[in-house]
Every structure is written in structure tokens, then in C-alpha cells.
Amino acid sequence: MRVGIGDEITNSHNPEKYVDCMLIEDNKSKYAKLYMVGDKNERYNKMLKLIAREYLQEIGYKIKATYYRTTSRKSPKKARKKAS
């Protein structure tokens, strides 16, 4: 399932606009694992996590773990300097 900014669930192809949620249900509880692109300190990731948490609580799930994946090995500052 995908939770995104703007819509509650979106199929956006922009990796900065959504978080993938893996919903897991066992005998005792319902929980979710979040998979995000980028760094956990990036503003949109913090906002996405809040939106995802709110949405998942509505459907009865708790966030168990969050995983972050970087898109490139270069730091954002170096990439910006090269682009300008």
C-alpha cells in the first residue's frame, strides 16, 4: 500500500511524494513497516511519516519500523553544486 502527500493513498511515480507501507497482521497485532526514499531528516519524509502514522491508526495499524533508502551515493549539496 502506498500513502502519499495530497491524497491519502496515491500511485505517484515521484519518490518524494509517497511512502510504501507493508502491512503485516499476525495473531496478536496489526503493524506496518514503512519504506522511504531519502534521509530521515528530510522535511518531506518527516511529513510523510506523520501522514502515514495518522492514516494507519485510522485503519488499526501501528508503525513497527521505518527503512530509508538513498537514491544516489552523492550528497545533495554536491549534486546541487554540479547542477548550477
C-alpha positions, 0 to 999 in steps of 0.5 A: 500500500502506498500513502502519499502527500495530497491524497491519502493513498496515491500511485505517484511515480515521484519518490518524494511524494509517497511512502510504501507501507507493508502491512503485516497482521499476525495473531496478536497485532496489526503493524506496518513497516514503512519504506522511504526514499531519502534521509530521515531528516528530510522535511518531506519524509518527516511529513510523510511519516506523520501522514502515514502514522495518522492514516494507519491508526485510522485503519488499526495499524501501528508503525513497527519500523521505518527503512530509508533508502538513498537514491544516489551515493552523492550528497545533495549539496554536491549534486546541487553544486554540479547542477548550477 
